[in-house]
């Protein structure tokens, strides 16, 4: 085989490898909907405690495909504040029932017994007396400041 033949095969192999990489990257699409959580087995993306009480669970899906679960909405808010991730989607398990609310559907109500003591549970945004996502995030931030002062 001449020198050009070897170069041609190497170039063809390189192009083929690049094509495979492109196909694999395209196949790895971002999640659609909530990724299932294995209760009591997965840990919170902020505090590292087990995610065990569905009533307070939350999930963040980043644009890079990483999915993080949280045991308390306040932990998700702290993660957002501390890391400023590029968010693909946010989900909050409804305080009552077995439903997930998206970041644009959610409001928050006082809730005793939240795992990390933030005292907020996810409810539909139009629930009477519910506070907004931004208000809940600010309330969580203030609690963190009080706890660390």
C-alpha positions in Angstrom: 0.0 0.0 0.0 1.4 3.4 -0.9 1.8 6.2 1.6 -1.3 7.9 0.2 -3.4 4.8 0.8 -2.5 4.8 4.5 -3.3 8.5 4.8 -6.6 7.9 3.1 -7.6 5.1 5.4 -6.6 7.2 8.5 -8.7 10.1 7.2 -11.7 7.9 6.5 -11.4 6.4 10.0 -11.2 9.9 11.5 -14.3 11.0 9.6 -16.1 7.8 10.7 -15.2 8.4 14.4 -16.3 12.0 14.2 -19.7 10.8 12.8 -20.1 8.3 15.6 -19.4 11.0 18.2 -22.0 13.3 16.6 -24.6 10.6 16.6 -24.0 9.7 20.2 -24.2 13.4 21.3 -27.5 13.9 19.4 -28.9 10.7 20.9 -28.3 12.1 24.4 -31.2 14.5 24.6 -32.3 16.4 27.6 -34.9 14.8 29.8 -38.6 15.4 29.1 -40.5 15.4 32.4 -39.4 14.3 35.8 -36.7 11.6 36.1 -37.9 9.0 38.6 -36.4 9.2 42.1 -35.4 6.1 44.0 -36.7 7.2 47.4 -34.3 6.6 50.4 -31.5 5.8 47.9 -30.7 9.0 46.1 -29.1 12.0 47.9 -29.9 15.6 47.9 -27.8 17.6 45.5 -27.2 20.3 48.2 -27.2 18.7 51.7 -26.4 15.1 50.7 -29.2 13.7 52.9 -31.4 10.9 51.5 -34.3 12.1 49.4 -37.0 10.2 51.3 -40.2 12.3 51.7 -41.9 12.8 48.4 -44.0 15.6 49.8 -40.9 17.9 49.8 -38.9 16.5 46.8 -37.6 18.7 44.0 -35.6 18.1 40.9 -33.4 20.3 38.8 -32.4 19.4 35.3 -29.4 21.3 34.0 -28.9 22.1 30.3 -25.8 19.8 30.3 -28.0 16.8 31.1 -27.2 16.5 34.8 -30.2 15.8 37.0 -30.1 16.7 40.7 -32.7 15.7 43.3 -33.4 17.6 46.5 -35.0 16.6 49.7 -36.4 20.1 50.4 -37.4 22.9 48.1 -35.1 25.2 50.2 -32.1 23.0 49.3 -32.9 23.5 45.6 -33.1 27.3 46.2 -29.8 27.3 47.9 -28.2 25.3 45.1 -29.6 27.8 42.6 -28.2 30.7 44.6 -24.8 29.1 45.2 -24.2 27.6 41.8 -26.2 29.7 39.3 -26.7 26.7 37.0 -28.0 26.8 33.4 -31.5 25.3 34.1 -33.3 23.1 31.6 -36.2 22.3 33.9 -37.4 22.5 37.6 -39.9 20.2 39.2 -41.4 20.2 42.7 -43.4 17.3 44.1 -46.8 18.6 45.2 -47.2 18.7 49.0 -50.5 16.8 48.7 -51.0 14.1 46.1 -48.7 12.3 43.7 -48.1 15.1 41.2 -45.1 17.1 40.1 -45.4 20.8 39.3 -43.1 22.6 36.9 -41.2 25.7 37.9 -43.8 27.9 36.2 -46.8 26.1 37.8 -45.6 26.1 41.3 -46.4 28.2 44.3 -45.4 27.5 47.9 -47.4 27.2 51.2 -46.2 26.8 54.8 -45.6 23.2 55.6 -44.5 21.7 58.9 -41.9 18.9 58.9 -39.9 19.8 55.8 -36.7 17.7 55.9 -34.3 20.7 56.2 -36.6 23.0 58.1 -37.4 25.5 55.3 -41.1 25.0 56.0 -42.3 25.2 52.4 -44.3 22.8 50.3 -45.2 23.0 46.7 -48.7 23.8 45.7 -50.3 25.0 42.5 -49.4 28.6 41.8 -53.0 29.8 42.0 -53.6 28.3 45.5 -55.0 31.0 47.8 -52.3 32.5 49.9 -49.5 30.7 48.0 -46.3 32.6 47.7 -44.4 32.8 44.4 -41.3 31.0 43.4 -39.3 34.2 43.8 -40.8 34.9 47.2 -40.1 31.3 48.4 -36.5 31.6 47.1 -36.0 34.8 49.0 -37.6 33.3 52.2 -35.2 30.4 52.0 -32.2 32.7 51.5 -33.2 34.7 54.6 -33.4 31.5 56.6 -29.9 30.5 55.5 -28.6 33.9 56.5 -30.3 33.7 59.9 -28.9 30.1 60.4 -25.4 31.3 59.7 -25.3 34.5 61.7 
